[in-house]
Amino acid sequence: MNRRTFMHRTAATAVAAGSVLAGTPAVHAQPKYAWKMVTAWPKDFPGVGTGASRLARAIERMSDKRITVTVYCDGELVPAFDTFDAVASGTAEMGHASALYWQAKHAATPFFATVPFGLNAQEMAAWLYYGGGQALWDELYAPFNLKPFAAGSTGAQMGGWFNKEISTVKELEGLKMRMPGLGGDVLAKLGAHVINLPGGEIQQALKAGSIDAAEWVGPLQ
């Protein structure tokens, strides 16, 4: 290779290298955020509790750890049924619970969780993402300074866990049963005494006899 060829090839290589370097954006330190997530579940509670922890890890992974999320379970930062207000007031950046817990805030909230003989998990997702449900949910929560997202679905739930067999509607009269939302309203119309308890308190309440039955998505901890 002669000197002229060497110089031409070196110059071409330098220009090519320079173009790559020039096209690389300057790296700036990006802000990082430490968020708190309050939940209505006991620590590592099967299903819903572990789902909250999984969501926190997913947010950290997708944000390349620009957002870190510390999960606070029932009672660690606020009680289970105070998660809505904690996020609305700015005490925490996120909450993980069920919309049917907030019926006292607005009568329509259970429609974004579950209603008796309502949608299954697939139908609920279709309504939220493609049928206008998310827009309605956003509108409902906006006055509370909240942005709702679907973050898991239990699907259809069983009728409940009972400490005695129920064979007739008449036997529901006076039954002390834990069931929130519109399902609880139906049972109350049938004569049951409806009690709302956080998931972590159900098993002990059944053992103590303070309730006779409970609606819950899975095995009781």
Long-range contacts (C-beta under 8 A, 24 or more apart in sequence): 30-66, 31-66, 32-65, 32-66, 32-67, 32-68, 33-66, 33-67, 33-68, 33-93, 34-68, 34-70, 35-59, 35-67, 35-68, 35-69, 35-70, 35-92, 35-93, 35-94, 36-69, 36-70, 36-72, 36-77, 36-91, 36-92, 36-93, 36-94, 37-69, 37-70, 37-71, 37-72, 37-92, 37-93, 37-94, 37-95, 37-96, 38-72, 38-77, 38-78, 38-82, 38-83, 38-86, 38-87, 38-91, 38-92, 38-94, 38-95, 38-96, 39-71, 39-72, 39-73, 39-74, 39-80, 39-83, 39-95, 39-96, 39-97, 40-74, 40-80, 40-81, 40-83, 40-95, 40-96, 40-97, 40-98, 40-101, 40-198, 40-199, 41-73, 41-74, 41-80, 41-96, 41-97, 41-198, 41-199, 41-200, 42-73, 42-74, 42-199, 42-200, 42-221, 43-73, 43-76, 45-73, 45-199, 45-200, 45-221, 46-218, 46-219, 46-221, 47-154, 47-217, 47-218, 48-96, 48-98, 48-152, 48-154, 48-199, 48-217, 49-73, 51-96, 51-151, 51-152, 52-96, 52-151, 55-96, 55-151, 55-152, 69-94, 71-96, 74-198, 74-199, 74-200, 79-198, 80-198, 80-199, 80-200, 81-196, 81-198, 84-144, 84-146, 87-146, 88-144, 88-145, 88-146, 96-151, 98-180, 98-181, 99-137, 99-148, 100-180, 100-181, 100-182, 101-180, 101-181, 101-196, 103-180, 103-181, 103-182, 105-144, 106-140, 108-140, 109-140, 110-181, 110-182, 112-137, 112-140, 112-148, 113-181, 114-154, 114-157, 114-181, 114-183, 115-181, 115-182, 115-183, 116-182, 116-183, 116-186, 120-155, 120-156, 121-153, 121-154, 121-155, 121-156, 124-150, 124-153, 125-150, 125-153, 154-217, 154-218, 157-215, 157-216, 157-217, 158-215, 159-215, 160-213, 160-214, 160-215, 160-216, 161-202, 161-206, 161-213, 161-214, 161-215, 161-216, 161-220, 162-212, 162-213, 163-206, 163-212, 163-213, 164-212, 166-213, 175-212, 175-213, 176-210, 176-211, 176-212, 176-213, 177-211, 177-212, 177-213, 177-214, 177-215, 178-202, 178-205, 178-211, 178-213, 178-214, 178-215, 178-216, 179-214, 179-215, 180-215, 183-215
